[in-house]
Amino acid sequence: MKVMSPELSPITPLLAPLATLPGIGPRYDGLLRKVAGGNRVMDLLFTLPSSYVDRRTIMTLREAREQLMPGATLTARLRVLDIVQPSRARQPFRIRATDDTDEVEILFFHQAFVRSVAPGDELAVSGKLERYGLSLTMPHPDYMVNWLRHDTIPAIDPVWPLTAGLFPSVMRRAMHKALDLLPPMPEWIPTEALARHDWPPFHEALEILHRPKVEPDRHWSRLALMARERLAFDECLADQLSLALARQEARILSGRALKGDGTLREAALDRFGHVMTGAQNRALAEIDADMAAPVPMMRLLQGDVGAGKTLVALMAMLRAVEAGAQAALMAPTEILASQHYETLSRHSGVPCVYLSGSVKGKARALALKAIADGTARLVIGTHALFQEAVVFHDLGLAVIDEQHRFGVQQRAMLGGKGYCTDILVMTATPIPRTLLLTQWGDLSVSRLDQKPPGRKPIQTSLHPLSTLNEVIGGIRRIVERGAQVFWVCPLVEESEVLDVAAAEARWADLSQRLTTPVGLAHGRQEISQRQAELDRFRLGETRLLVATTVIEVGVDIPNASVMVIEHAERFGLAQLHQLRGRVGRGAAASFCLLIYDDGATGATGKERLALLRETEDGFIIAERDFRLRGGGDLTGNRQSGLPLFRLTEGVDAESLLNEAHRETKAITYKLSESCKMGTELQALLRIFDRDDPNRINRAG
């Protein structure tokens, strides 16, 4: 439970549930929580407008007819001529009005809106102007008030994101009630930075964006940009500071040193049969140093496709075993987990256990017993490892593969299975420095930027969709000569059902065109069926495998030498790079064909695809893609906006994050001298819900 210090009591109303806002009853509480993405008043205030309607200019109807496009917003001073009642049900009430330059019909479907209006009334009206033939109409205007109250129409009108059942008027009322609770905040940004950026105070920034007031001597759009920048920087600063404090706290936690004599490692390397690369040795030395220290390790191992992360992970796990502890490896899918189990059980030389959702009955009971009594030295599995029934005898090291696919809470649950467990998280998706900061702060990072000897380069080529038949003809010829081919079907509107339909349709098409059997693997198959398809392909019983992105990670079939990716423009670059990495693992020359829709792929899209043709270096691809598309979810096709952040849209997030990182270093240096955090920084962390360092440490 968090205890509020007396100095922070003014912000208490901002941390209260949305239901505490006056006038927000049960009817709207749930809808507001849905839009706000949380239950605090502050969460609502952080729901920034998606756009604004400018109602400052009052135009005549003649000017509007000449200058405005249909659907544009008009604000006008009008006189009511008459009110036409509907002649039958479901027809609108019509208010005929004029400003002596032209006439307009204002349409309402509910009588309540016209009861207070009479012929001759002078009105201020603002809404979307439409044209039907030569007639001007305004269906259900946003505002219609007596002209004497025209100043009650907002000059700059925020448009907030809504959900079904939540009306703009309710959202506006709730937002204004929340703004009324804002106290003047203690300033956490240095005076010099505020002056340099011309940023307003925190509470003023929220007022500017949610309740704009037009100042004649200042340009409102610049004010709004400065306000957005200010809030985005605050969010970045809170994030970086919370990460830094968590790491600082972790360094003072008492852990245990895990040291070994190297015998298990040496034997495992002999079984692997190849020499570790310089990058692997360097990463392992960094991991060894962390594990030997008397504080819990939290390290990220990021390596390019095929750089040998599994071998490094095995060496780290064997060190834990040599020290007398257990080690666990958790993977996001059964395909990847079972492949890890096959590799580790074959090469480790110690008892291994596999646990996933598909392990049932007696096999599951035996696995749980071996984990609990310590018989199992290495434990490999899926998210089933963090279930309550799984009790480790002595978990010394938790390795989490493809960490982006697990939530913070899931990582925390696995790390909490042991006492001061060392945590090593791995990703095959190289992460640009800026995005590393958002997720990890100053977390120790090891990079595998060197591939094992013998890996063949992959020749990548681009093919417009109009050449699909020629591509299929070429694939048919090489398959008949003995080659094995992956054919990855396109993402369809982020829908697994539609993805599968596309894959099944392509499978049926290729099955007719090819003379050899064609396999099919997708995420809606039973795990056993999908694994059987992969095994048939691995054994060469099928020469071509049509698949969705279930083969993105963890599928290792050395004989496959060709990767075809259909509608490549729909995938993220990092995902394309991952898919391409499924080939080039054997002795044969390897190829990747990217088929794209020329009509749906703009200049930037073609530039992105051309980057894959230019380089196989995942680190270069990740950095360039970040520049081209602005970061985001590196692992898939959602690549806009920094992860974890909600206030960085529309600003230079990368620059603000780097500045926040520098400021955090200055803050933590001062804290190391004074050992006391000021009220202003406490308020910042509370407001952004980043004041629990243990939540971060538990998750690694």
C-alpha positions in Angstrom: 0.0 0.0 0.0 1.3 3.5 -1.0 1.4 6.0 1.8 0.8 9.6 0.8 3.1 12.1 2.5 1.4 15.3 3.8 3.3 17.4 1.2 1.6 15.5 -1.6 -1.9 15.7 -0.3 -3.0 18.4 -2.8 -2.7 15.8 -5.6 -4.8 13.2 -3.8 -8.0 14.1 -5.8 -6.1 13.4 -9.0 -5.3 9.9 -7.9 -8.9 9.2 -6.9 -11.3 7.0 -8.9 -13.2 8.6 -11.8 -16.5 7.9 -10.1 -15.5 10.6 -7.5 -15.9 13.3 -10.2 -19.1 15.3 -9.6 -21.9 14.3 -12.0 -20.2 11.1 -13.1 -22.5 8.2 -12.1 -22.4 4.5 -12.8 -23.8 5.1 -16.3 -20.6 6.9 -17.5 -18.0 5.6 -15.0 -17.2 2.5 -17.0 -17.2 4.3 -20.4 -14.8 7.0 -19.1 -12.5 4.3 -17.6 -12.5 2.6 -21.0 -11.5 5.8 -22.8 -9.0 6.9 -20.2 -7.3 3.5 -20.0 -7.4 3.6 -16.2 -9.5 4.5 -13.2 -7.8 7.6 -11.9 -8.8 11.2 -12.5 -5.3 11.7 -13.8 -5.8 9.0 -16.4 -8.7 11.0 -17.8 -6.6 14.2 -17.9 -3.9 12.3 -19.8 -6.5 11.4 -22.5 -5.5 14.3 -24.7 -7.7 15.6 -27.6 -7.1 13.9 -30.9 -7.9 17.1 -32.8 -9.5 20.5 -32.4 -12.3 22.4 -34.2 -11.6 26.1 -34.7 -14.8 28.1 -34.2 -13.2 31.5 -33.9 -14.2 32.9 -37.3 -17.8 34.0 -37.8 -18.7 33.8 -41.5 -21.7 34.9 -43.5 -23.6 32.2 -45.4 -22.5 33.7 -48.7 -18.8 33.5 -47.7 -19.4 29.9 -46.5 -21.0 28.9 -49.8 -18.0 30.3 -51.7 -15.1 29.3 -49.4 -16.0 26.2 -47.4 -15.9 22.6 -48.6 -19.0 20.4 -47.8 -18.6 19.1 -44.2 -16.5 22.0 -43.0 -17.4 23.7 -39.8 -19.3 27.0 -40.0 -19.9 29.4 -37.1 -22.5 32.0 -38.0 -25.0 34.6 -36.6 -28.4 33.7 -37.9 -32.1 34.8 -37.6 -34.8 32.3 -37.5 -37.4 32.6 -40.3 -39.7 29.7 -39.4 -39.8 26.1 -38.1 -41.1 23.3 -40.3 -42.6 20.4 -38.5 -41.9 16.9 -39.9 -44.8 15.5 -42.1 -44.2 11.9 -41.0 -42.1 9.9 -38.5 -38.4 9.7 -38.8 -38.2 13.1 -40.7 -36.3 16.0 -39.1 -37.5 19.3 -37.7 -36.3 22.0 -40.0 -35.4 25.5 -38.8 -35.1 27.9 -41.7 -32.6 30.7 -40.9 -30.9 33.5 -42.6 -28.2 36.2 -42.2 -29.5 38.3 -45.1 -26.8 37.0 -47.4 -28.3 33.5 -47.9 -30.5 30.9 -46.2 -29.7 27.6 -44.4 -31.9 24.8 -43.0 -30.9 23.6 -39.6 -32.0 20.0 -39.0 -32.9 18.2 -35.7 -34.4 14.8 -35.2 -35.6 15.6 -31.6 -38.2 18.2 -30.8 -36.4 19.1 -27.5 -33.8 21.0 -29.5 -36.4 23.3 -31.2 -38.8 24.0 -28.3 -36.9 27.1 -27.2 -36.6 28.6 -30.7 -39.1 30.9 -32.3 -39.2 32.9 -35.5 -37.2 36.1 -35.2 -34.7 34.7 -32.7 -31.1 35.7 -33.2 -28.9 32.6 -32.8 -25.2 31.8 -32.7 -24.8 28.4 -34.5 -21.7 26.3 -35.1 -21.7 22.9 -36.9 -20.9 21.1 -40.2 -22.3 22.8 -43.3 -23.6 20.5 -46.0 -25.0 21.1 -49.5 -27.9 19.4 -51.2 -28.1 20.7 -54.7 -28.3 24.5 -54.3 -29.5 24.3 -50.7 -27.4 24.8 -47.5 -28.1 22.5 -44.6 -26.6 22.0 -41.1 -27.7 18.7 -39.6 -27.7 18.7 -35.8 -25.2 21.6 -35.1 -22.7 21.2 -32.3 -23.8 24.4 -30.7 -27.0 26.6 -31.0 -27.5 29.4 -28.4 -29.1 32.8 -28.2 -26.8 35.3 -29.8 -26.4 37.1 -26.5 -24.6 34.0 -25.3 -22.4 33.5 -28.3 -19.3 33.7 -26.2 -20.2 30.4 -24.5 -19.3 28.6 -27.7 -15.7 27.5 -27.4 -13.4 29.3 -29.8 -11.1 26.3 -30.0 -13.1 23.1 -29.3 -11.2 19.9 -28.3 -12.3 16.6 -29.9 -11.5 13.8 -27.5 -11.5 10.0 -28.3 -14.8 8.5 -27.4 -16.5 5.1 -27.2 -20.1 4.0 -27.9 -22.5 5.6 -25.4 -20.1 8.4 -24.3 -21.2 11.7 -25.7 -18.9 14.7 -26.4 -20.9 16.8 -23.9 -20.3 14.2 -21.1 -16.6 14.0 -21.9 -16.3 17.7 -21.8 -18.1 18.0 -18.5 -16.0 15.3 -16.9 -12.8 16.8 -18.3 -13.7 20.2 -16.9 -14.5 18.8 -13.5 -11.1 17.0 -13.5 -9.3 20.3 -14.5 -11.0 22.0 -11.6 -9.2 19.6 -9.2 -5.7 20.5 -10.6 -3.6 22.3 -8.0 -0.5 24.3 -8.9 2.2 21.7 -9.0 5.7 21.9 -7.5 8.0 22.3 -10.6 10.2 19.3 -11.3 11.7 20.6 -14.6 14.8 22.8 -14.1 14.1 26.5 -14.7 16.7 26.6 -17.5 15.0 23.9 -19.4 11.6 25.5 -19.1 12.9 28.8 -20.4 14.8 27.1 -23.3 11.8 25.3 -24.5 9.2 27.9 -23.6 7.2 25.2 -21.8 4.2 26.2 -19.5 3.8 24.8 -16.0 2.2 21.3 -15.7 -1.3 22.4 -14.8 -1.3 25.2 -17.4 -0.3 22.7 -20.1 -3.4 20.5 -19.3 -5.6 23.6 -19.3 -4.3 24.7 -22.7 -5.0 21.4 -24.3 -8.3 20.5 -22.6 -9.9 24.0 -22.0 -8.2 26.3 -24.6 -8.5 30.0 -24.1 -7.6 32.2 -27.1 -5.1 34.9 -26.2 -4.9 37.7 -28.8 -1.2 38.2 -28.4 -0.2 34.5 -28.7 -0.6 32.0 -31.5 -2.7 29.1 -30.0 -1.2 26.3 -32.1 2.2 27.1 -30.8 0.9 27.2 -27.2 -0.6 23.7 -27.8 2.6 22.3 -29.2 4.6 23.6 -26.2 2.0 22.1 -23.9 2.2 18.7 -25.6 6.0 18.8 -25.5 5.9 19.6 -21.8 3.6 16.7 -20.9 5.5 14.3 -23.2 8.8 15.3 -21.5 7.1 14.8 -18.1 6.1 11.3 -19.0 9.6 10.5 -20.4 11.2 11.9 -17.2 8.9 9.9 -14.9 9.7 6.7 -16.9 13.4 7.2 -16.9 13.6 8.3 -13.3 11.5 5.3 -12.1 13.8 2.9 -14.1 16.9 4.6 -12.6 15.5 4.4 -9.1 14.6 0.7 -9.6 18.1 -0.1 -10.8 19.5 1.8 -7.9 17.4 -0.1 -5.4 18.3 -3.4 -7.0 22.0 -2.7 -6.6 21.5 -2.5 -2.8 19.5 -5.7 -2.6 21.5 -8.6 -1.2 21.7 -11.5 -3.6 24.0 -14.5 -4.0 27.0 -15.1 -6.1 26.7 -18.0 -8.6 30.1 -19.4 -9.5 31.0 -22.6 -11.2 34.1 -24.6 -12.2 33.3 -24.7 -15.9 33.2 -28.5 -16.3 29.6 -28.7 -17.5 30.2 -25.9 -19.9 33.3 -27.5 -21.4 31.5 -30.8 -22.0 28.5 -29.0 -23.5 30.7 -27.0 -25.9 32.3 -30.3 -27.0 28.8 -31.7 -27.7 27.9 -28.5 -29.7 30.9 -29.1 -31.8 31.8 -25.5 -32.7 33.9 -22.6 -31.3 32.1 -19.6 -29.7 32.4 -16.3 -31.6 34.1 -13.3 -30.1 30.7 -11.7 -29.5 29.4 -14.8 -27.7 32.5 -14.9 -25.5 32.2 -11.2 -24.7 28.5 -11.5 -23.8 29.2 -14.5 -21.6 32.0 -12.8 -19.8 29.5 -9.9 -19.0 26.9 -12.4 -17.8 29.5 -14.3 -15.7 30.6 -11.1 -14.0 26.9 -10.2 -13.1 26.2 -13.7 -11.8 29.3 -13.7 -9.7 28.3 -10.4 -8.0 26.3 -10.6 -4.7 23.4 -8.7 -6.3 20.7 -10.0 -8.6 21.5 -9.9 -12.3 19.2 -8.0 -14.6 20.7 -8.2 -18.1 19.3 -8.0 -21.7 21.0 -10.1 -24.3 20.1 -8.9 -27.7 21.4 -10.6 -30.8 20.7 -10.6 -34.5 19.0 -13.5 -36.2 21.2 -16.6 -36.0 23.8 -14.9 -33.7 23.8 -17.8 -31.2 21.8 -16.6 -28.2 20.8 -20.1 -27.3 24.3 -21.2 -26.8 25.1 -18.2 -24.6 21.9 -18.9 -22.6 22.9 -22.5 -22.1 26.4 -21.5 -20.9 24.8 -19.1 -18.3 22.3 -21.8 -17.2 25.1 -24.3 -16.7 26.9 -21.9 -14.6 23.9 -21.7 -12.3 23.8 -25.6 -12.2 27.5 -25.7 -11.4 26.8 -23.4 -8.5 24.2 -25.9 -7.2 21.1 -24.0 -8.3 18.4 -24.6 -11.0 17.9 -22.6 -14.2 14.8 -22.0 -16.2 14.2 -20.9 -19.7 10.8 -19.5 -20.7 9.7 -19.1 -24.4 6.5 -17.5 -25.7 5.4 -20.4 -28.0 5.4 -24.2 -27.8 7.3 -24.4 -31.0 10.1 -22.3 -29.7 10.0 -23.9 -26.2 10.1 -27.4 -27.6 13.0 -26.5 -29.9 14.9 -25.1 -26.9 14.2 -28.2 -24.9 15.5 -30.4 -27.8 18.7 -28.4 -28.1 19.4 -28.1 -24.3 18.5 -31.7 -23.4 20.8 -32.9 -26.2 23.8 -30.8 -25.4 23.6 -29.8 -21.7 24.5 -33.1 -20.1 22.3 -32.5 -17.1 18.7 -33.5 -16.3 16.1 -31.3 -18.2 12.4 -31.1 -17.9 9.9 -29.6 -20.3 6.6 -28.0 -19.2 3.9 -26.4 -21.3 0.1 -26.2 -21.4 0.1 -29.4 -23.5 1.9 -31.5 -20.9 -0.9 -33.2 -19.0 -1.6 -35.9 -16.5 1.2 -38.2 -15.3 3.8 -36.4 -17.4 2.9 -33.1 -15.9 2.9 -34.5 -12.3 6.4 -36.0 -12.9 7.7 -32.8 -14.3 6.4 -30.8 -11.3 7.9 -33.3 -8.9 11.3 -33.1 -10.6 11.2 -29.3 -10.5 10.3 -29.2 -6.8 12.8 -31.8 -5.6 15.7 -30.4 -7.6 16.1 -33.5 -9.9 15.5 -31.2 -12.9 18.5 -29.0 -13.2 17.3 -27.2 -16.3 13.6 -26.4 -16.8 12.3 -25.3 -20.2 8.8 -24.3 -21.0 6.2 -21.7 -21.9 4.1 -19.4 -19.7 3.1 -22.6 -17.8 6.3 -22.1 -15.8 4.9 -19.2 -13.8 1.8 -21.0 -12.8 1.2 -21.3 -9.0 1.6 -25.1 -9.1 5.2 -24.8 -10.3 7.5 -24.7 -7.3 11.3 -24.7 -7.8 13.7 -26.4 -5.4 16.2 -23.5 -5.9 15.8 -21.3 -9.0 19.1 -19.4 -9.5 18.7 -18.1 -13.0 15.6 -17.3 -15.1 16.1 -16.8 -18.8 13.2 -15.3 -20.7 13.4 -15.6 -24.5 11.7 -13.1 -26.9 11.0 -11.0 -23.8 8.7 -8.5 -25.7 6.0 -11.3 -25.9 5.7 -11.4 -22.1 4.1 -8.8 -19.9 5.9 -7.2 -17.0 3.7 -9.2 -14.6 4.6 -12.5 -16.3 8.3 -11.8 -16.1 7.9 -10.8 -12.5 6.1 -14.0 -11.6 8.9 -16.2 -13.0 11.6 -14.1 -11.4 9.7 -14.5 -8.1 10.0 -18.3 -8.2 13.4 -18.2 -6.5 15.4 -16.2 -3.9 17.1 -13.2 -5.5 16.9 -14.9 -8.9 19.3 -13.7 -11.6 17.3 -12.6 -14.7 18.5 -12.8 -18.3 16.1 -11.6 -20.9 16.8 -12.3 -24.6 15.5 -10.8 -27.8 16.3 -11.6 -31.5 14.9 -8.2 -32.4 17.7 -5.6 -32.3 16.4 -2.6 -30.4 17.4 1.0 -31.2 19.0 2.8 -28.3 16.0 5.1 -27.9 13.6 2.2 -27.5 16.0 0.5 -25.1 15.7 3.5 -22.9 11.9 3.3 -22.9 11.9 -0.3 -21.7 15.1 -0.7 -19.8 16.6 2.6 -18.9 20.3 1.9 -18.0 19.8 -1.9 -17.8 23.0 -3.8 -18.6 22.9 -4.9 -22.3 25.0 -7.5 -24.0 25.0 -7.5 -27.8 25.7 -10.4 -30.2 26.6 -8.6 -33.3 28.6 -11.4 -34.9 27.3 -14.5 -36.6 28.8 -18.0 -36.2 31.2 -19.0 -39.1 29.5 -20.8 -41.9 26.3 -18.8 -42.1 25.5 -18.1 -45.7 24.5 -14.6 -46.9 20.8 -14.4 -48.0 20.1 -12.7 -51.3 17.0 -10.5 -51.0 15.0 -9.3 -53.9 11.8 -7.3 -54.4 9.0 -8.3 -56.7 5.7 -6.4 -57.4 2.5 -8.3 -56.9 1.9 -8.1 -60.7 4.8 -10.6 -61.2 3.3 -13.2 -58.8 2.7 -15.8 -61.5 6.3 -15.6 -62.6 7.5 -15.9 -59.0 5.3 -19.1 -58.5 6.7 -20.5 -61.8 10.3 -20.0 -60.5 9.4 -21.5 -57.1 7.9 -24.6 -58.8 11.1 -25.1 -60.8 13.5 -24.9 -57.8 11.2 -27.1 -55.7 11.2 -29.8 -58.4 15.0 -29.6 -58.2 14.9 -30.4 -54.5 14.9 -27.0 -52.8 12.8 -26.4 -49.7 10.7 -23.1 -49.5 8.9 -21.2 -46.8 5.9 -19.2 -48.2 4.6 -16.7 -45.6 1.1 -15.3 -46.2 0.2 -11.7 -45.5 -1.1 -10.1 -42.4 -4.8 -9.2 -42.8 -6.1 -6.4 -40.7 -4.4 -7.8 -37.6 -6.9 -10.6 -37.6 -5.7 -14.2 -37.0 -8.9 -15.6 -38.6 -8.3 -13.6 -41.8 -4.6 -14.5 -41.8 -5.5 -18.2 -41.7 -8.0 -17.8 -44.5 -5.3 -16.1 -46.7 -2.9 -18.9 -45.9 -5.4 -21.6 -46.6 -6.3 -20.0 -50.0 -2.6 -19.7 -51.0 -2.0 -23.4 -49.9 -4.9 -24.5 -52.1 -3.6 -22.5 -55.0 0.0 -23.7 -54.7 -1.1 -27.3 -54.1 -2.7 -27.2 -57.6 0.2 -25.6 -59.3 3.0 -27.7 -57.7 3.7 -31.4 -58.4 5.1 -32.0 -54.9 3.2 -32.0 -51.6 2.6 -28.6 -49.9 2.4 -28.2 -46.1 0.4 -25.7 -44.1 1.1 -24.2 -40.7 -0.9 -21.6 -38.9 -1.8 -20.4 -35.4 -5.3 -21.9 -35.3 -4.2 -25.5 -35.8 -3.9 -27.8 -32.8 -0.3 -27.6 -31.5 0.3 -31.3 -32.4 -1.0 -30.7 -35.9 1.2 -27.7 -36.4 4.3 -29.5 -35.0 3.5 -32.4 -37.3 3.5 -30.1 -40.4 6.9 -28.6 -39.3 8.3 -32.1 -38.7 7.2 -33.2 -42.2 8.9 -30.1 -43.7 12.0 -30.7 -41.6 12.2 -34.3 -42.8 11.7 -33.2 -46.5 8.4 -35.0 -46.9 7.0 -31.6 -48.0 9.1 -29.2 -50.1 7.1 -26.1 -49.6 5.5 -24.9 -46.4 2.7 -22.2 -46.5 2.6 -20.5 -43.1 1.5 -17.5 -41.2 3.9 -15.7 -38.9 3.9 -18.7 -36.5 7.3 -19.5 -38.0 8.7 -16.0 -37.1 10.9 -17.2 -34.3 12.4 -20.5 -33.2 11.9 -22.6 -36.4 15.3 -24.0 -37.3 15.2 -26.1 -40.6 18.7 -25.9 -42.1 17.6 -27.4 -45.5 15.2 -24.6 -46.2 16.9 -22.1 -48.5 14.1 -19.9 -49.9 11.8 -17.6 -48.1 8.8 -16.0 -50.0 6.9 -13.3 -48.1 3.6 -12.2 -49.7 2.5 -8.6 -49.2 5.7 -7.7 -47.5 4.5 -4.0 -47.2 2.1 -5.1 -44.5 4.9 -6.3 -42.2 7.3 -4.4 -39.9 10.9 -4.4 -41.1 12.1 -6.2 -37.9 9.4 -8.9 -38.5 10.5 -9.3 -42.1 14.1 -9.6 -40.9 13.1 -12.3 -38.4 11.2 -14.2 -41.1 14.2 -14.0 -43.5 16.3 -15.4 -40.8 14.5 -18.8 -41.0 16.7 -19.5 -44.1 20.5 -19.3 -44.6 21.1 -21.9 -41.9 22.4 -24.7 -44.1 25.1 -25.2 -46.7 23.0 -24.1 -49.7 22.8 -20.5 -51.1 19.7 -18.8 -49.7 17.2 -16.4 -51.1 14.4 -14.1 -49.8 11.7 -12.9 -52.1 9.6 -9.9 -50.9 6.4 -9.6 -52.9 4.7 -6.2 -52.5 1.6 -4.4 -53.7 3.0 -1.7 -55.9 -0.3 0.3 -55.8 -0.4 0.2 -52.0 3.2 0.9 -51.3 4.4 4.5 -51.2 7.9 5.9 -51.5 8.7 5.4 -47.8 7.4 1.8 -47.9 9.6 1.0 -50.9 12.6 2.6 -49.2 12.0 0.4 -46.1 11.8 -2.8 -48.3 14.9 -1.7 -50.2 16.8 -1.5 -46.9 16.3 -5.3 -46.4 17.9 -5.8 -49.8 20.9 -3.7 -48.9 21.8 -5.3 -45.5 21.4 -8.3 -43.3 22.5 -6.4 -40.2 19.5 -6.4 -37.9 21.0 -3.5 -35.8 21.3 -1.3 -38.9 17.8 -2.3 -40.0 16.3 -1.5 -36.5 17.9 2.0 -36.3 17.0 2.9 -39.9 13.4 1.6 -39.5 13.1 3.7 -36.3 14.2 6.8 -38.3 11.8 6.0 -41.1 8.7 5.1 -39.1 9.2 6.6 -35.6 9.7 3.5 -33.5 7.0 1.6 -31.8 6.4 -2.1 -31.6 9.6 -3.4 -33.3 8.4 -6.9 -33.3 5.3 -6.6 -35.5 3.6 -4.4 -37.9 2.4 -1.8 -35.4 5.2 0.7 -35.6 4.0 4.1 -34.6 4.7 5.8 -31.3 7.0 4.9 -28.4 5.8 1.9 -26.4 4.6 2.4 -22.9 4.0 6.1 -23.6 0.6 7.8 -24.3 1.6 11.5 -24.4 4.3 11.5 -27.1 2.2 11.6 -30.2 2.8 14.6 -32.4 6.1 15.6 -30.8 9.8 14.7 -31.3 9.6 11.8 -28.8 13.2 10.6 -29.4 14.7 14.0 -28.6 12.6 14.4 -25.5 13.4 10.9 -24.3 17.1 11.5 -24.7 16.8 14.8 -22.8 14.8 13.1 -20.0 17.5 10.4 -19.8 20.2 13.1 -19.4 18.1 14.9 -16.8 17.6 11.6 -14.9 21.3 11.1 -14.6 21.7 14.6 -13.1 18.8 13.9 -10.6 20.2 10.5 -9.5 23.7 12.1 -9.0 22.1 14.7 -6.7 20.1 12.0 -4.9 23.3 10.0 -4.3 24.6 13.0 -2.4 21.5 14.1 -0.5 19.7 10.7 -0.2 16.4 12.5 -0.1 14.0 13.0 -3.0 12.2 16.4 -3.2 8.4 16.7 -3.1 8.3 17.7 -6.7 9.8 14.5 -8.0 7.6 12.4 -5.7 4.6 14.2 -7.2 5.9 13.5 -10.7 6.2 9.8 -10.0 2.8 9.5 -8.3 1.0 11.4 -11.1 2.5 9.0 -13.7 2.0 5.9 -11.5 5.8 5.2 -11.6 6.5 5.3 -7.9 6.9 1.6 -7.2 10.5 0.5 -8.1 9.9 -3.0 -6.8 7.3 -3.5 -9.6 10.1 -3.0 -12.1 12.7 -5.0 -10.3 10.5 -8.0 -9.9 10.1 -8.0 -13.7 13.7 -7.6 -14.5 
